[in-house]
Amino acid sequence: MEIDLTTPALLFSAISLIMLAYTNRFLSYAQLVRTLKDQYRENHSAVTAAQISNLRKRLYLTRAMQVTGIGSLLLCVVSMFLMYIQFYLISVYIFGLALVLLILSLTISVREIYISVKALELHLSDMDS
């Protein structure tokens, strides 16, 4: 398989949009942490404690998503540089690793979405009683 300098560059816009979504998600979680902490200080609710525990997992997953996404972008740049200095075989393998990191980042994102749904279920659970 032969790739040229523009192939890794095609991922730049996709990875940038994904990173923007991950950053927005992280910022909303930061606000939610502050709100839940205040709620927990006022009322030691089991639901609030469960939400905080769930949110902690989601924060770690979001960090992993961001790190693997940034790693993917970094390896795309390294791959382009290696192509520029005409180390084509190494650049292809580095680009492949960048794709693997992007796949991993997206997979972690799917896992985090499932955990987010559980958080919403926790939030709605006190309405059942």
C-alpha positions in Angstrom: 0.0 0.0 0.0 1.3 3.4 -0.9 0.2 6.6 0.8 1.3 10.1 0.2 1.7 13.2 2.3 -2.0 14.2 2.0 -3.3 10.9 3.5 -2.5 11.6 7.1 -3.5 15.2 6.6 -7.0 14.1 5.8 -7.4 13.0 9.4 -6.5 16.5 10.8 -10.0 17.9 10.5 -11.7 14.7 11.8 -9.4 14.5 14.8 -9.7 18.2 15.5 -13.6 17.9 15.5 -13.4 14.9 17.8 -11.0 16.7 20.2 -13.4 19.7 20.3 -16.3 17.4 21.2 -14.2 15.7 23.9 -13.1 19.1 25.3 -16.7 20.3 25.4 -17.7 17.0 27.1 -14.9 17.5 29.7 -16.0 21.1 30.4 -19.6 20.1 31.0 -18.4 17.3 33.3 -16.3 19.9 35.3 -19.4 22.0 35.8 -21.4 19.0 36.8 -18.7 17.9 39.3 -19.0 21.3 41.0 -22.8 21.1 41.1 -22.9 17.6 42.4 -20.3 18.4 45.1 -22.4 21.3 46.3 -25.5 19.0 46.3 -23.7 16.3 48.2 -22.5 18.8 50.9 -26.1 20.0 51.4 -27.8 16.6 51.3 -25.8 13.3 51.6 -28.1 11.5 49.1 -27.3 8.0 47.9 -28.3 9.0 44.4 -25.9 11.9 44.4 -23.1 9.7 45.7 -23.8 7.2 43.0 -23.8 10.0 40.4 -20.4 11.3 41.7 -19.0 7.8 41.4 -20.3 7.4 37.9 -19.0 10.8 36.9 -15.5 9.9 38.2 -15.5 6.9 35.8 -16.6 9.2 32.9 -13.9 11.7 33.7 -11.2 9.0 33.5 -12.6 7.7 30.2 -12.8 11.2 28.8 -9.1 11.7 29.7 -8.3 8.4 28.0 -10.3 9.5 24.9 -8.4 12.8 24.8 -5.0 11.2 25.3 -5.5 8.6 22.5 -7.0 11.3 20.2 -4.0 13.6 20.8 -1.7 10.6 20.3 -3.4 9.9 17.0 -3.0 13.4 15.8 0.7 13.5 16.9 1.4 10.3 15.1 -0.2 11.7 11.9 2.2 14.6 12.1 5.1 12.3 12.7 4.0 10.2 9.7 3.9 13.2 7.5 7.3 14.3 8.6 8.7 10.8 7.9 7.2 11.0 4.4 8.7 14.4 3.9 12.2 13.1 4.7 11.4 10.0 2.6 11.2 7.3 5.2 8.1 5.9 3.6 8.0 2.4 5.1 8.3 3.7 8.7 5.7 6.5 8.0 3.2 3.9 6.8 3.5 2.0 10.1 3.3 5.1 12.1 0.2 6.2 10.2 -1.3 2.7 10.9 -0.6 3.2 14.6 -2.3 6.6 14.4 -5.4 4.9 13.0 -5.3 2.3 15.8 -5.2 5.1 18.4 -8.1 6.8 16.7 -10.1 3.6 16.7 -9.3 3.2 20.4 -10.3 6.7 21.2 -13.7 6.2 19.5 -14.2 2.9 21.2 -13.6 4.5 24.6 -16.1 7.2 23.6 -18.7 4.6 23.0 -18.0 3.0 26.4 -18.3 6.5 28.0 -21.7 7.0 26.3 -23.0 3.8 27.9 -21.9 5.0 31.3 -23.5 8.4 30.7 -26.8 6.7 30.0 -26.4 4.9 33.4 -25.9 8.3 35.0 -29.1 9.6 33.5 -30.9 6.5 34.7 -29.5 7.2 38.2 -30.7 10.8 38.0 -34.2 9.6 37.0 -34.3 6.7 39.5 -35.5 8.9 42.4 -38.6 9.8 40.4 -39.7 6.2 40.5 -40.0 6.2 44.3 
